[in-house]
Amino acid sequence: MADKTARQDHAVASISRPVRHRTRSLAAALVLAAAASAIGWAGPFAGEARAGTTGPADGTVVAFGADNVHQVDVPLAAQGTITAISAMGEMAMALTWEGKVIAWGDNNSGQTNVPAGLTGVKAIAAGGTFAVALKSDGSVIVWGDNSAHVKDVPAAAQSGVVGIAAGLGCVFALKSDGTIVAWGSNVYGQTTIPLIPIKIGNLIKFVPLSNLKSLSASGQVLGLTQGGTVYGWGWNNHSQATVPSGLPAITAVSAGFTFSMALRSDGTIAAWGDNSAAQLATPCALYNFLTKKCVMPVSGFTAIAAGDKHGLALKGGYIYAWGDNSYGQTTVPDFWKQGGMTQVAAGSDFSLALYGMPRLPGAPATINASAGNGSATVNWAGMYTGGLPLLHCTITASPGGKTAVVPCDTLDASGWAHGVINGLTNGTTYTFTVSSTNVMGTSGQSVPSNPVTPTAG
């Protein structure tokens, strides 16, 4: 009975499923194929050599599986310049590199009605009947269904937030100090942050779980620490919140409806919880049919995503899918077997992937500076990340060529990044340029800032 009740709650928190025939639609792929040659690159990099391309634009979303509320009908706006995707229930979201949000699919609660004028977003999380966005200034905004008060964002989540997750009627914000702010429904204990024992001298003290680098949520919640340890709490009717013992260092986690997945540091996948649709049967290179166990799991995966009863993973840019295929959610369309995928996301019974080879980042489009005593503060905005996290930014002074390596995400309330360069000579007039670096390399230099002259005053 608990399972039935929970699934009914999930239908409310994730989807309101209309009585409508579902289709295994390849319409999105066909639309993308037809539109690919017409897709241009928006923003300051429109001059990049892209003429004559016959494939999809980098940053294009592909979707396959159930299409009862048009969740696999990818909008034209999500067919190029996308850097992140998210899915839950029957809704999908995408984030452009300019920081704008696109949402489609189920809209029974207004969850795909992106607030007018919303910009400066750096992360998104689909909640099924609601949507969550993290702005560059560290604040969280929620829209859609508010029956569980998810739109009542606590004061602690209105600044200093570096990561977000959406679960069944609940929201999680990860703060820069590694602590968690949780609000919304707590029917399964999902917003009750677990207490962890720590030793202080000869005493054992229990403190809320912290030092996290990421979270994933459904009815259960998975928290991944900076050291690669996984904690689980919340709904546990299929032991999906009971993390297996002996897991090695984990690099990513994903919470499905009644099962959970973790990506090991060697690129293999661990899965636990409900196995009613073989969703725990992660890709296997060598299987022993006598013991009915996988002897050699496939390794080298770089990303995972768990849906209701199916799993997705990426390896070498190719999508692997397993588990329930009632609506074609694990049947990867031939058009998308070419590789080049960089992210995956899973809804209840549909799948999303992001196409686009990682690229070098771009220099800021806008830059200015102000002088200090032997120093200057440099501000910049409009940075293209290349579809990858930025590792750092470099400020270069002219004349002299002095440099300062600074974080790229030290943002003020208006979404401007800023950094300080020291060791300048008072009385000398300087201009500054900024470059950015991701794992692919370093961008060119920005245009020079306005001239400033440091003084001892």
Buried (B, 14 or more C-beta within 10 A) or exposed (E): EEEEEBBEBBBBBBBBBEEEEBBBBBBBBEBBBEBBEEBEBEBBBEEEEBEEEEBBBBBBBBBBBBBBBBBBBBBEBBBBBBBBBBBBBBBBBBBBBBBBBBBBBBBBBBBBEBEEEBEBBBBBBBBBBBBBBBBBBBBBBBBBBBBBBBBEBEEBBBBBBBBBBBBBBBBBBBBEEBBBBBBBBBBBBBBEBBEBEEEEEEEEEEEEBBEBBBBBBBBBBBBBBEEBBBBBBBBBBBBBBBBEEEBEEBBBBBBBBBBBBBBBEEBBBBBBBBBEBBBBBBBBEEEEEEEEEBEEBBEEBBBBBBBBBBBBBBBEBBBBBBBBBBBBBBBBBEBBEEEBBBBBBBBBBBBBBBBBBBBBBBBBBBBBBBBBEBBBBBBBBBBBBBBBEBBBBBBBBBEEEBBBEBEBBEBEEEBBBBBEBEEBBBEEEBBBBBBBBBEBEBBEBBEBBEEBEBEEE
